[in-house]
Amino acid sequence: MHAWEVARPGPIEREPLRFVERPVPVPRSDELLVHVRACGVCRTDLHVSEGDLPVRRPRVTPGHEVVGVVATTGEDVRGFTTGDRVGVAWLRRTDGTCGYCARGAENLCPASEYTGWDADGGYAEYTTVPAAFAYRLPDGTDDVASAPLLCAGIIGHRALLRTALPPGGRLGLYGFGGSAHLCAQVALAQGATVHVLTRDPAARRLALELGAASARGGYDEPPEPLDGAILFAPVGDLVPVALRALDRGGILAVAGIHLSDTPPLHYESELFYEKELRSVTSNTREDGRGFLEIAARHGVRATTHTYPLSEAQRALRDLKAGRFDGAAVLVNDLPARH
């Protein structure tokens, strides 16, 4: 099969990825072999490729927003058969026995593993996934539109939960890429007033088209105090900006896995009056299932821009440069091989 690998992590402009031929992977006894139809391009893939996240698997294949069909199953798998349509997301495996897993916080499991970081992901013709961590996807839904839901959508949903936004609350979204534009749709469907703050004019236009009450520059003040905010842009300088925009008791959730250093915080103007700063770490499978149900109920859809699988590196360059709104999706246009 064809697959991309991170040959030498570094700036994406220096082409750290390499398109290679590899044997089709053999699933373990508890895993599915998935023929990839589409794979979303996530900013975390950029962090893996550029070395912002430390190497866990040399020459790893990125990609963790995978839509595909089951090609074969491991001998211990029950409940999946060849031809089933499935989604593969970021959280790949946990130990299931630690204290975090026992209390329903499997996203904090110290032994957790991640698709496209600890194990090869979806920038390839085939990938594997533990059956217990695969998501069933209904037939008839669009592969390209579904792919970004599997990470951008899920993590945006968890970040929204972390803000504890009250009913009818005022939500600020800092940065408006793949995850934020899905989160905005959920928040709007639940009755929130959404204000978007981002440097990208195209993203601001998309925000208004989706129903945001305002769309301003990333460092601008929103038109009213916020009950909650989510920082999607990996820019630490925006943390105090967003905290100052919060009303008393407001919560800022930082959604990214990587964030540049934050400047010192001024207690009185940025943290006093019981404001809170929270991080977001991965997601649980319950988060994933819950979001996919919400997305189906409210018709949440990704604004997508497609690239052939063979142009994954260009998609990552365009993501970094902000050349598109919404989300990029790689489409596997190569014929299936068995």
Buried (B, 14 or more C-beta within 10 A) or exposed (E): BBBBBBBBBEEBEEBBBEBBEBEBBEBBEBBBBBBBBBBBBBBBBBBBBBBBBEEEBEBBBBBBBBBBBBBBBBEEBEEBEEEBBBBBBBBBBBEEEBEBBEEEBBBBBEEBBBBBBBBBBBBBBBBBBBBEBBBEBEEEEEBBBBBBBBBBBBBBBBBBBBBBBEEEBBBBBBBBBBBBBBBBBBBBBBEBBBBBBBBBEBBBEBBEEBEBBBBBEBEBBBEBBBBBBBBBBBBBEBBBBBBBBBBEEBBBBBBBBEBEEBEEEEEEEBBEEEBBBBBBEBBBBEBBEBBBEBBEEEEBBBBBBBBEBBBBBBBBBBBBEBBBBBBBBBBBEEEEEE
